Amino acid sequence: MEARRKKNENDYAWFKRLVASYCEGDPTKVAVEQNIAMIGAFRWRNDSLVYTNLSVLVTIGCSLVDYYGGGADQPAVYLRLDVDEKTLGTPFSHPLAHVQLADDEAPRFALAGGNSGNVIMDFLEFVYLRYKPGDWVDWARRQWLSELDTQERQRQFTRILQAFEDSQFQLLRDNHRVISTVKSTLRKAKDSFFKSHLNAMDREILEYPAAR
């Protein structure tokens, strides 16, 4: 399967080609949301992830079905997660893993996640945080309360959300220990969903600068 966008191929032409070639013309087969499609190729070696080419299309203002049916003029966002140890580029220009916005040209952005090797779930979360933040919050709340559903934990989560909504950074400082615990809870949840990880040391080799 060749999921990579071809040179000079725009978002619409790429999506039409992939859906027609691999999905029998049905865009819902690559939909994770009505307006978010994911198409990718992966390779593993001894249960470790060694190659990823995962493309995402987010349509703005219409569904994937409408976009496929004739949305060439509709706005859309293309993102791609790349992991390829055989394409290293110039020194430290291709972090493992990195996110690209278009074709094979710069810029390339290192995927957030610290030393996590679970780049697939981290990329999926990256997309939801930016394009489906309400759904992400609902998921995060469920994970936080699944460990212990008490009124205090409900209040803690609500307090953190309110601090973001009101731009109260001092309140976030005051709750930094709770925030750290919430992050750990979400990390465990993500890692339990997808267990094939990129080697963390390999990821660190191509990270620059040393931020930790």
N, CA, C and O of each residue as an XYZ file, in Angstrom:
848
protein
N       0.849     -1.196      0.000
C       0.000      0.000      0.000
C       0.882      1.242      0.000
O       1.747      1.371      0.866
N       0.690      2.151     -0.935
C       1.433      3.398     -1.006
C       0.549      4.526     -0.508
O      -0.233      5.117     -1.252
N       0.705      4.806      0.803
C      -0.132      5.838      1.419
C       0.484      7.222      1.313
O      -0.195      8.229      1.516
N       1.762      7.270      0.996
C       2.449      8.561      0.938
C       1.892      9.413     -0.199
O       1.595      8.909     -1.282
N       1.759     10.693      0.061
C       1.272     11.603     -0.961
C       2.353     11.802     -2.024
O       3.522     12.007     -1.694
N       1.967     11.742     -3.279
C       2.914     11.890     -4.374
C       3.330     13.344     -4.538
O       2.638     14.259     -4.092
N       4.464     13.537     -5.180
C       4.972     14.885     -5.416
C       3.952     15.682     -6.225
O       3.436     15.212     -7.239
N       3.671     16.897     -5.756
C       2.731     17.819     -6.418
C       1.276     17.332     -6.379
O       0.431     17.861     -7.101
N       0.982     16.341     -5.551
C      -0.394     15.864     -5.405
C      -1.047     16.630     -4.254
O      -0.553     16.593     -3.127
N      -2.154     17.325     -4.531
C      -2.799     18.096     -3.475
C      -3.621     17.190     -2.563
O      -3.772     15.997     -2.830
N      -4.152     17.767     -1.485
C      -4.875     16.975     -0.486
C      -6.040     16.213     -1.108
O      -6.237     15.027     -0.842
N      -6.803     16.911     -1.936
C      -8.003     16.297     -2.505
C      -7.646     15.151     -3.448
O      -8.248     14.080     -3.380
N      -6.671     15.372     -4.323
C      -6.276     14.326     -5.271
C      -5.716     13.112     -4.541
O      -5.986     11.972     -4.919
N      -4.926     13.366     -3.482
C      -4.381     12.254     -2.698
C      -5.494     11.445     -2.050
O      -5.490     10.216     -2.116
N      -6.445     12.127     -1.425
C      -7.530     11.427     -0.745
C      -8.394     10.652     -1.734
O      -8.769      9.512     -1.463
N      -8.711     11.247     -2.860
C      -9.499     10.550     -3.883
C      -8.772      9.288     -4.358
O      -9.388      8.231     -4.492
N      -7.473      9.397     -4.609
C      -6.709      8.248     -5.101
C      -6.674      7.123     -4.076
O      -6.899      5.962     -4.420
N      -6.394      7.457     -2.816
C      -6.297      6.419     -1.791
C      -7.629      5.719     -1.566
O      -7.682      4.492     -1.483
N      -8.706      6.495     -1.468
C     -10.020      5.904     -1.204
C     -10.474      5.070     -2.389
O     -11.036      3.991     -2.204
N     -10.241      5.550     -3.598
C     -10.637      4.795     -4.789
C      -9.816      3.515     -4.932
O     -10.354      2.479     -5.323
N      -8.516      3.574     -4.619
C      -7.626      2.433     -4.831
C      -7.756      1.361     -3.755
O      -7.650      0.172     -4.053
N      -7.983      1.766     -2.509
C      -7.903      0.816     -1.403
C      -9.194      0.651     -0.602
O      -9.304     -0.253      0.226
N     -10.171      1.525     -0.851
C     -11.387      1.495     -0.026
C     -12.653      1.358     -0.854
O     -13.747      1.620     -0.355
N     -12.521      0.954     -2.106
C     -13.677      0.754     -2.989
C     -14.556      1.990     -3.052
O     -15.776      1.896     -3.182
N     -13.917      3.153     -2.957
C     -14.657      4.401     -3.073
C     -15.460      4.785     -1.843
O     -16.317      5.666     -1.908
N     -15.189      4.126     -0.717
C     -15.945      4.403      0.509
C     -15.044      5.106      1.522
O     -14.241      4.441      2.176
N     -15.150      6.430      1.674
C     -14.260      7.147      2.595
C     -14.482      6.811      4.058
O     -13.610      7.077      4.885
N     -15.631      6.232      4.402
C     -15.863      5.891      5.807
C     -14.944      4.766      6.282
O     -14.787      4.561      7.485
N     -14.332      4.033      5.335
C     -13.437      2.941      5.720
C     -12.125      3.438      6.320
O     -11.406      2.672      6.962
N     -11.811      4.713      6.115
C     -10.600      5.277      6.720
C     -10.945      6.370      7.732
O     -10.069      7.121      8.160
N     -12.207      6.456      8.109
C     -12.654      7.516      9.010
C     -12.506      7.085     10.464
O     -12.927      5.991     10.841
N     -11.902      7.956     11.284
C     -11.940      7.781     12.735
C     -12.951      8.749     13.338
O     -13.400      8.561     14.469
N     -13.306      9.776     12.587
C     -14.395     10.702     12.887
C     -15.034     11.072     11.561
O     -14.479     10.773     10.503
N     -16.182     11.711     11.599
C     -16.848     12.086     10.354
C     -15.984     12.971      9.475
O     -16.142     12.985      8.254
N     -15.066     13.714     10.094
C     -14.232     14.625      9.315
C     -12.732     14.357      9.467
O     -11.913     15.195      9.091
N     -12.368     13.188     10.019
C     -10.951     12.848     10.179
C     -10.686     11.468      9.595
O     -11.299     10.482     10.003
N      -9.771     11.409      8.640
C      -9.374     10.140      8.024
C      -7.934      9.821      8.400
O      -7.099     10.717      8.525
N      -7.651      8.526      8.582
C      -6.292      8.062      8.836
C      -5.980      6.913      7.895
O      -6.738      5.950      7.782
N      -4.840      7.039      7.221
C      -4.395      6.011      6.291
C      -2.910      5.804      6.524
O      -2.145      6.767      6.511
N      -2.485      4.552      6.738
C      -1.074      4.377      7.053
C      -0.510      3.020      6.704
O      -1.229      2.078      6.369
N       0.820      2.956      6.798
C       1.557      1.711      6.621
C       2.539      1.595      7.778
O       3.101      2.594      8.226
N       2.747      0.361      8.266
C       3.581      0.139      9.442
C       4.433     -1.110      9.234
O       4.063     -2.014      8.485
N       5.583     -1.145      9.912
C       6.401     -2.355      9.946
C       6.913     -2.569     11.366
O       7.204     -1.612     12.083
N       7.019     -3.836     11.763
C       7.518     -4.200     13.068
C       8.708     -5.146     12.921
O       8.822     -5.865     11.928
N       9.595     -5.137     13.923
C      10.687     -6.095     13.998
C      10.806     -6.530     15.450
O      11.086     -5.720     16.334
N      10.590     -7.816     15.682
C      10.638     -8.343     17.049
C       9.745     -7.540     17.992
O      10.149     -7.173     19.096
N       8.530     -7.279     17.534
C       7.513     -6.562     18.304
C       7.808     -5.077     18.502
O       7.062     -4.391     19.201
N       8.888     -4.568     17.897
C       9.186     -3.138     17.982
C       8.802     -2.456     16.668
O       9.036     -2.991     15.584
N       8.217     -1.281     16.781
C       7.842     -0.505     15.615
C       9.098      0.069     14.968
O       9.881      0.743     15.636
N       9.303     -0.192     13.661
C      10.508      0.306     12.988
C      10.187      1.212     11.801
O      11.081      1.874     11.275
N       8.928      1.251     11.376
C       8.566      2.113     10.247
C       7.109      2.516     10.383
O       6.244      1.692     10.679
N       6.852      3.799     10.160
C       5.479      4.305     10.165
C       5.343      5.399      9.118
O       6.171      6.306      9.027
N       4.303      5.297      8.348
C       3.903      6.376      7.450
C       2.395      6.517      7.621
O       1.613      5.840      6.954
N       2.004      7.406      8.524
C       0.603      7.529      8.911
C       0.101      8.920      8.540
O       0.505      9.918      9.136
N      -0.777      8.970      7.557
C      -1.305     10.238      7.064
C      -2.697     10.493      7.618
O      -3.508      9.580      7.769
N      -2.949     11.764      7.916
C      -4.243     12.195      8.446
C      -4.772     13.328      7.583
O      -4.033     14.235      7.199
N      -6.056     13.261      7.287
C      -6.736     14.370      6.622
C      -7.883     14.816      7.513
O      -8.719     14.011      7.922
N      -7.913     16.110      7.807
C      -8.995     16.695      8.591
C      -9.736     17.672      7.691
O      -9.167     18.675      7.261
N     -10.990     17.390      7.408
C     -11.780     18.308      6.594
C     -12.392     19.375      7.496
O     -12.794     19.097      8.626
N     -12.454     20.593      6.982
C     -12.952     21.731      7.744
C     -14.281     22.180      7.133
O     -14.317     22.708      6.022
N     -15.362     21.965      7.864
C     -16.662     22.437      7.399
C     -17.475     21.440      6.624
O     -18.589     21.760      6.210
N     -16.969     20.240      6.406
C     -17.762     19.211      5.718
C     -17.271     17.841      6.156
O     -16.191     17.724      6.736
N     -18.051     16.810      5.884
C     -17.679     15.443      6.238
C     -16.717     14.875      5.200
O     -16.549     15.438      4.119
N     -16.092     13.757      5.544
C     -15.228     13.065      4.585
C     -16.013     12.593      3.366
O     -15.504     12.609      2.245
N     -17.254     12.173      3.594
C     -18.093     11.705      2.492
C     -18.352     12.837      1.507
O     -18.224     12.659      0.295
N     -18.718     14.000      2.034
C     -18.970     15.144      1.154
C     -17.687     15.610      0.478
O     -17.701     15.999     -0.690
N     -16.581     15.569      1.210
C     -15.300     15.977      0.637
C     -14.922     15.068     -0.528
O     -14.518     15.542     -1.590
N     -15.054     13.772     -0.323
C     -14.728     12.806     -1.380
C     -15.646     12.979     -2.583
O     -15.219     12.848     -3.730
N     -16.907     13.275     -2.304
C     -17.882     13.365     -3.390
C     -17.762     14.608     -4.246
O     -18.358     14.666     -5.321
N     -17.012     15.603     -3.806
C     -16.877     16.801     -4.622
C     -16.442     18.007     -3.831
O     -16.923     19.120     -4.047
N     -15.519     17.774     -2.906
C     -15.103     18.866     -2.035
C     -13.743     19.437     -2.358
O     -13.024     19.873     -1.460
N     -13.383     19.440     -3.619
C     -12.054     19.912     -4.008
C     -11.777     21.328     -3.533
O     -10.625     21.684     -3.288
N     -12.812     22.135     -3.400
C     -12.632     23.522     -2.974
C     -12.805     23.707     -1.461
O     -12.667     24.819     -0.951
N     -13.104     22.628     -0.754
C     -13.290     22.716      0.698
C     -11.932     22.705      1.412
O     -11.031     21.973      1.001
N     -11.773     23.498      2.465
C     -10.495     23.496      3.192
C     -10.276     22.181      3.933
O     -11.218     21.563      4.428
N      -9.029     21.775      3.996
C      -8.660     20.551      4.703
C      -7.224     20.702      5.198
O      -6.449     21.500      4.671
N      -6.888     19.920      6.217
C      -5.546     19.922      6.786
C      -4.944     18.536      6.608
O      -5.584     17.528      6.909
N      -3.705     18.489      6.115
C      -2.984     17.230      5.932
C      -1.815     17.177      6.909
O      -1.046     18.132      7.021
N      -1.686     16.052      7.614
C      -0.574     15.818      8.529
C      -0.054     14.407      8.295
O      -0.815     13.506      7.942
N       1.248     14.222      8.495
C       1.789     12.871      8.335
C       2.812     12.576      9.422
O       3.708     13.378      9.684
N       2.668     11.424     10.043
C       3.641     10.936     11.018
C       4.620     10.008     10.296
O       4.211      9.055      9.634
N       5.908     10.297     10.430
C       6.930      9.483      9.776
C       7.901      8.902     10.789
O       8.383      9.599     11.683
N       8.178      7.618     10.634
C       9.265      6.938     11.332
C       9.966      6.097     10.281
O       9.381      5.153      9.750
N      11.212      6.430      9.977
C      11.934      5.680      8.945
C      13.427      5.799      9.202
O      14.034      6.828      8.906
N      14.016      4.746      9.751
C      15.439      4.785     10.073
C      16.320      4.723      8.835
O      17.535      4.900      8.930
N      15.724      4.473      7.676
C      16.494      4.450      6.429
C      16.485      5.802      5.717
O      17.126      5.968      4.680
N      15.754      6.768      6.281
C      15.721      8.119      5.714
C      16.007      9.095      6.851
O      15.090      9.611      7.490
N      17.291      9.336      7.091
C      17.685     10.137      8.236
C      17.883     11.606      7.903
O      17.827     12.447      8.801
N      18.114     11.941      6.626
C      18.258     13.328      6.234
C      19.538     13.961      6.756
O      20.484     13.258      7.111
N      19.569     15.287      6.804
C      20.716     15.992      7.332
C      20.718     15.883      8.858
O      19.691     15.537      9.441
N      21.850     16.169      9.523
C      21.937     15.925     10.973
C      20.796     16.538     11.777
O      20.574     17.748     11.756
N      20.079     15.665     12.486
C      19.031     16.026     13.437
C      17.843     16.751     12.803
O      17.095     17.436     13.501
N      17.662     16.609     11.491
C      16.524     17.265     10.825
C      15.295     16.370     10.749
O      14.195     16.846     10.469
N      15.478     15.054     11.002
C      14.373     14.097     10.913
C      14.200     13.392     12.258
O      14.588     12.232     12.394
N      13.623     14.072     13.255
C      13.421     13.402     14.543
C      12.633     12.105     14.366
O      11.878     11.946     13.407
N      12.818     11.209     15.281
C      12.145      9.910     15.252
C      11.199      9.864     16.464
O      11.666      9.596     17.571
N       9.921     10.108     16.306
C       9.149     10.302     15.081
C       8.950     11.803     14.821
O       9.102     12.630     15.721
N       8.599     12.137     13.549
C       8.330     13.534     13.258
C       7.030     13.682     12.489
O       6.539     12.745     11.859
N       6.489     14.895     12.562
C       5.238     15.228     11.887
C       5.557     16.179     10.741
O       6.290     17.153     10.913
N       4.994     15.880      9.559
C       5.168     16.749      8.399
C       3.825     17.288      7.941
O       2.780     16.666      8.134
N       3.884     18.460      7.331
C       2.679     19.120      6.851
C       2.475     18.936      5.364
O       1.352     19.063      4.877
N       3.540     18.637      4.628
C       3.406     18.545      3.179
C       4.569     17.760      2.583
O       5.733     18.028      2.880
N       4.240     16.797      1.746
C       5.212     16.066      0.930
C       6.459     15.699      1.737
O       6.362     15.306      2.899
N       7.642     15.830      1.104
C       8.887     15.452      1.759
C       9.748     16.654      2.097
O      10.939     16.507      2.368
N       9.166     17.828      2.083
C       9.927     19.039      2.343
C       9.830     19.447      3.811
O       8.928     19.031      4.537
N      10.803     20.288      4.227
C      10.765     20.853      5.574
C       9.564     21.790      5.687
O       9.072     22.254      4.658
N       9.069     22.089      6.893
C       9.666     21.689      8.172
C       9.155     20.338      8.658
O       8.109     19.849      8.231
N       9.929     19.759      9.561
C       9.538     18.535     10.251
C       9.555     18.820     11.746
O      10.514     19.384     12.274
N       8.487     18.426     12.416
C       8.359     18.723     13.835
C       8.442     17.431     14.646
O       7.768     16.447     14.343
N       9.281     17.454     15.681
C       9.355     16.291     16.558
C       8.007     16.083     17.234
O       7.380     17.036     17.696
N       7.568     14.836     17.290
C       6.307     14.511     17.948
C       6.485     14.592     19.453
O       7.438     14.038     20.001
N       5.575     15.279     20.122
C       5.627     15.364     21.581
C       5.397     13.980     22.188
O       4.810     13.099     21.560
N       5.869     13.812     23.415
C       5.656     12.547     24.097
C       6.837     12.129     24.943
O       6.852     11.029     25.496
N       7.848     13.017     25.049
C       9.006     12.678     25.864
C       9.726     11.459     25.326
O       9.975     11.360     24.125
N      10.062     10.531     26.207
C      10.765      9.327     25.770
C       9.803      8.172     25.502
O      10.220      7.016     25.429
N       8.532      8.482     25.359
C       7.563      7.447     25.030
C       7.860      6.837     23.667
O       8.190      7.548     22.718
N       7.744      5.540     23.579
C       7.883      4.888     22.283
C       6.554      4.685     21.584
O       6.504      4.205     20.451
N       5.475      5.052     22.264
C       4.134      4.801     21.723
C       3.717      5.949     20.808
O       2.784      6.694     21.108
N       4.426      6.076     19.687
C       4.232      7.230     18.814
C       2.895      7.189     18.078
O       2.371      8.238     17.703
N       2.336      6.004     17.864
C       1.043      5.909     17.181
C      -0.045      6.556     18.028
O      -0.800      7.396     17.537
N      -0.126      6.171     19.290
C      -1.145      6.749     20.167
C      -0.869      8.221     20.450
O      -1.802      9.014     20.574
N       0.404      8.590     20.552
C       0.732      9.994     20.797
C       0.322     10.869     19.612
O      -0.138     11.996     19.800
N       0.486     10.357     18.407
C       0.074     11.112     17.221
C      -1.450     11.215     17.150
O      -1.991     12.270     16.821
N      -2.130     10.123     17.458
C      -3.590     10.152     17.480
C      -4.073     11.184     18.502
O      -5.014     11.932     18.235
N      -3.428     11.224     19.666
C      -3.792     12.211     20.674
C      -3.482     13.630     20.195
O      -4.256     14.553     20.446
N      -2.356     13.805     19.509
C      -1.987     15.094     18.927
C      -3.114     15.627     18.040
O      -3.466     16.804     18.111
N      -3.671     14.754     17.208
C      -4.749     15.151     16.301
C      -5.997     15.525     17.087
O      -6.610     16.557     16.817
N      -6.383     14.695     18.060
C      -7.610     14.952     18.819
C      -7.498     16.204     19.685
O      -8.469     16.949     19.824
N      -6.326     16.441     20.266
C      -6.156     17.640     21.089
C      -6.389     18.913     20.289
O      -6.857     19.914     20.832
N      -6.069     18.878     19.012
C      -6.168     20.076     18.190
C      -7.470     20.185     17.405
O      -7.944     21.292     17.149
N      -8.047     19.063     17.023
C      -9.226     19.113     16.160
C     -10.496     18.551     16.793
O     -11.594     18.788     16.289
N     -10.358     17.806     17.896
C     -11.516     17.294     18.622
C     -11.274     17.449     20.123
O     -11.346     16.467     20.862
N     -10.988     18.669     20.584
C     -10.619     18.833     21.998
C     -11.703     18.401     22.972
O     -11.397     17.888     24.048
N     -12.973     18.603     22.611
C     -14.050     18.167     23.495
C     -14.071     16.667     23.667
O     -14.276     16.172     24.776
N     -13.862     15.929     22.580
C     -13.806     14.472     22.662
C     -12.605     14.021     23.483
O     -12.688     13.058     24.247
N     -11.471     14.735     23.317
C     -10.287     14.374     24.100
C     -10.547     14.577     25.582
O     -10.182     13.723     26.391
N     -11.163     15.673     25.953
C     -11.457     15.941     27.358
C     -12.375     14.863     27.927
O     -12.160     14.398     29.047
N     -13.390     14.462     27.171
C     -14.293     13.403     27.637
C     -13.532     12.107     27.892
O     -13.759     11.429     28.894
N     -12.616     11.768     26.964
C     -11.807     10.561     27.129
C     -10.900     10.671     28.355
O     -10.804      9.739     29.154
N     -10.239     11.818     28.492
C      -9.326     12.018     29.620
C     -10.072     11.922     30.948
O      -9.575     11.321     31.901
N     -11.259     12.510     31.010
C     -12.052     12.437     32.235
C     -12.407     10.984     32.565
O     -12.319     10.567     33.720
N     -12.807     10.215     31.546
C     -13.162      8.808     31.781
C     -11.968      8.028     32.329
O     -12.117      7.227     33.252
N     -10.790      8.262     31.761
C      -9.606      7.537     32.230
C      -9.255      7.922     33.666
O      -8.911      7.062     34.476
N      -9.341      9.201     33.977
C      -9.010      9.695     35.318
C      -9.958      9.110     36.363
O      -9.530      8.724     37.451
N     -11.244      9.047     36.028
C     -12.224      8.543     36.987
C     -12.317      7.018     36.985
O     -12.876      6.437     37.915
N     -11.778      6.362     35.958
C     -11.852      4.897     35.918
C     -10.999      4.268     37.014
O     -11.296      3.168     37.482
N      -9.930      4.970     37.428
C      -9.097      4.432     38.506
C      -9.784      4.558     39.864
O      -9.702      3.659     40.700
N     -10.464      5.691     40.070
C     -11.157      5.916     41.336
C     -12.156      7.049     41.123
O     -11.769      8.210     40.991
N     -13.419      6.712     41.090
C     -14.455      7.716     40.809
C     -14.980      8.262     42.141
O     -15.909      7.717     42.736
N     -14.358      9.347     42.584
C     -14.785      9.996     43.821
C     -15.112     11.455     43.524
O     -14.720     11.992     42.488
N     -15.830     12.082     44.439
C     -16.164     13.496     44.258
C     -14.905     14.356     44.233
O     -14.847     15.349     43.509
N     -13.906     13.985     45.012
C     -12.672     14.763     45.044
C     -11.951     14.711     43.701
O     -11.468     15.735     43.219
N     -11.875     13.523     43.092
C     -11.214     13.417     41.791
C     -12.030     14.144     40.717
O     -11.456     14.731     39.800
N     -13.343     14.110     40.821
C     -14.169     14.875     39.890
C     -13.888     16.364     40.030
O     -13.761     17.072     39.031
N     -13.792     16.835     41.256
C     -13.507     18.258     41.500
C     -12.117     18.634     40.985
O     -11.933     19.710     40.415
N     -11.146     17.752     41.184
C      -9.792     18.032     40.714
C      -9.760     18.218     39.201
O      -9.145     19.154     38.691
N     -10.427     17.321     38.498
C     -10.420     17.403     37.039
C     -11.144     18.662     36.567
O     -10.672     19.353     35.663
N     -12.287     18.958     37.178
C     -13.052     20.155     36.811
C     -12.250     21.417     37.089
O     -12.295     22.368     36.309
N     -11.519     21.429     38.197
C     -10.712     22.595     38.565
C      -9.625     22.853     37.507
O      -9.360     24.000     37.148
N      -9.010     21.791     37.022
C      -7.970     21.939     36.002
C      -8.569     22.462     34.700
O      -8.003     23.356     34.070
N      -9.703     21.912     34.297
C     -10.367     22.397     33.089
C     -10.732     23.867     33.210
O     -10.543     24.636     32.268
N     -11.252     24.258     34.359
C     -11.666     25.641     34.568
C     -10.472     26.581     34.498
O     -10.584     27.698     33.992
N      -9.321     26.127     35.008
C      -8.118     26.957     34.959
C      -7.703     27.232     33.516
O      -7.287     28.343     33.186
N      -7.815     26.225     32.662
C      -7.509     26.433     31.239
C      -8.521     27.380     30.600
O      -8.149     28.293     29.863
N      -9.791     27.158     30.883
C     -10.836     27.968     30.259
C     -10.720     29.439     30.662
O     -11.009     30.331     29.864
N     -10.297     29.686     31.902
C     -10.200     31.057     32.411
C      -8.784     31.625     32.304
O      -8.519     32.734     32.768
N      -7.869     30.853     31.686
C      -6.462     31.280     31.562
C      -5.866     31.645     32.911
O      -5.200     32.671     33.055
N      -6.116     30.786     33.903
C      -5.601     30.991     35.252
C      -4.356     30.117     35.457
O      -4.431     29.024     36.019
N      -3.217     30.624     34.989
C      -2.012     29.806     35.043
C      -1.569     29.538     36.484
O      -1.039     28.466     36.777
N      -1.779     30.491     37.373
C      -1.395     30.276     38.764
C      -2.158     29.097     39.368
O      -1.609     28.345     40.174
N      -3.408     28.941     38.980
C      -4.188     27.805     39.474
C      -3.598     26.489     38.986
O      -3.613     25.492     39.708
N      -3.075     26.485     37.759
C      -2.405     25.290     37.254
C      -1.120     25.029     38.047
O      -0.801     23.882     38.359
N      -0.385     26.099     38.372
C       0.805     25.925     39.215
C       0.428     25.299     40.557
O       1.107     24.396     41.046
N      -0.649     25.784     41.136
C      -1.077     25.295     42.445
C      -1.492     23.828     42.401
O      -1.474     23.141     43.423
N      -1.864     23.354     41.222
C      -2.352     21.972     41.071
C      -1.394     21.118     40.249
O      -1.811     20.142     39.624
N      -0.118     21.480     40.247
C       0.820     20.789     39.356
C       0.981     19.305     39.714
O       1.219     18.480     38.831
N       0.853     18.961     41.000
C       0.991     17.555     41.376
C      -0.188     16.731     40.856
O      -0.007     15.603     40.397
N      -1.381     17.290     40.930
C      -2.553     16.591     40.394
C      -2.424     16.451     38.879
O      -2.717     15.393     38.322
N      -1.989     17.513     38.219
C      -1.822     17.473     36.768
C      -0.833     16.381     36.374
O      -1.055     15.653     35.406
N       0.261     16.271     37.131
C       1.245     15.230     36.852
C       0.643     13.837     36.994
O       0.938     12.945     36.198
N      -0.203     13.650     38.007
C      -0.853     12.351     38.210
C      -1.846     12.053     37.093
O      -1.948     10.913     36.638
N      -2.579     13.075     36.650
C      -3.501     12.893     35.527
C      -2.724     12.466     34.282
O      -3.136     11.542     33.580
N      -1.614     13.129     34.008
C      -0.799     12.784     32.832
C      -0.321     11.331     32.904
O      -0.336     10.619     31.899
N       0.100     10.898     34.084
C       0.555      9.513     34.242
C      -0.581      8.528     33.983
O      -0.375      7.475     33.379
N      -1.777      8.878     34.446
C      -2.942      8.033     34.213
C      -3.238      7.903     32.725
O      -3.524      6.810     32.236
N      -3.168      9.021     32.006
C      -3.439      8.999     30.567
C      -2.342      8.255     29.814
O      -2.610      7.564     28.831
N      -1.107      8.402     30.284
C      -0.004      7.666     29.655
C      -0.236      6.161     29.747
O      -0.068      5.441     28.763
N      -0.618      5.693     30.920
C      -0.881      4.265     31.102
C      -2.031      3.809     30.224
O      -1.988      2.717     29.657
N      -3.062      4.639     30.109
C      -4.210      4.276     29.278
C      -3.803      4.150     27.824
O      -4.182      3.189     27.155
N      -3.035      5.108     27.325
C      -2.600      5.056     25.922
C      -1.730      3.833     25.663
O      -1.886      3.159     24.645
N      -0.820      3.550     26.579
C       0.088      2.428     26.375
C      -0.637      1.089     26.429
O      -0.187      0.117     25.821
N      -1.748      1.028     27.144
C      -2.497     -0.230     27.192
C      -3.287     -0.465     25.911
O      -3.613     -1.609     25.592
N      -3.603      0.601     25.168
C      -4.370      0.462     23.937
C      -3.519     -0.044     22.782
O      -4.014     -0.775     21.924
N      -2.246      0.334     22.749
C      -1.394     -0.008     21.602
C      -0.013     -0.356     22.146
O       0.685      0.519     22.659
N       0.387     -1.615     22.042
C       1.559     -2.099     22.753
C       2.830     -2.186     21.904
O       3.903     -2.461     22.442
N       2.733     -1.960     20.597
C       3.928     -2.015     19.749
C       4.562     -0.627     19.705
O       4.011      0.306     19.120
N       5.722     -0.511     20.331
C       6.343      0.786     20.528
C       7.639      0.922     19.735
O       8.296     -0.064     19.401
N       7.979      2.160     19.450
C       9.272      2.506     18.905
C      10.309      2.414     20.021
O      10.024      2.763     21.167
N      11.509      1.946     19.686
C      12.571      1.849     20.672
C      12.905      3.234     21.214
O      13.279      4.124     20.450
N      12.774      3.425     22.528
C      12.946      4.736     23.135
C      14.369      5.264     22.966
O      14.562      6.467     22.795
N      15.380      4.369     23.011
C      16.755      4.821     22.845
C      17.001      5.291     21.416
O      17.711      6.272     21.195
N      16.412      4.587     20.443
C      16.530      5.023     19.049
C      15.932      6.407     18.878
O      16.460      7.243     18.145
N      14.822      6.637     19.565
C      14.171      7.945     19.461
C      15.059      9.031     20.058
O      15.142     10.134     19.519
N      15.717      8.723     21.164
C      16.562      9.709     21.826
C      17.782     10.068     20.979
O      18.241     11.210     21.003
N      18.309      9.090     20.225
C      19.490      9.345     19.395
C      19.254     10.480     18.412
O      20.141     11.301     18.181
N      18.071     10.529     17.839
C      17.772     11.534     16.813
C      17.078     12.764     17.371
O      16.593     13.598     16.608
N      17.025     12.888     18.692
C      16.420     14.064     19.304
C      17.483     15.126     19.548
O      18.572     14.831     20.040
N      17.157     16.346     19.203
C      18.061     17.469     19.446
C      17.256     18.757     19.501
O      16.375     18.960     18.665
N      17.535     19.637     20.465
C      18.571     19.517     21.495
C      18.128     18.623     22.646
O      16.979     18.185     22.700
N      19.048     18.361     23.560
C      18.721     17.574     24.741
C      17.919     18.470     25.687
O      18.458     19.384     26.310
N      16.637     18.187     25.776
C      15.755     19.049     26.543
C      15.502     18.517     27.945
O      14.904     19.219     28.760
N      15.931     17.315     28.248
C      15.648     16.719     29.541
C      16.948     16.350     30.236
O      16.926     15.828     31.351
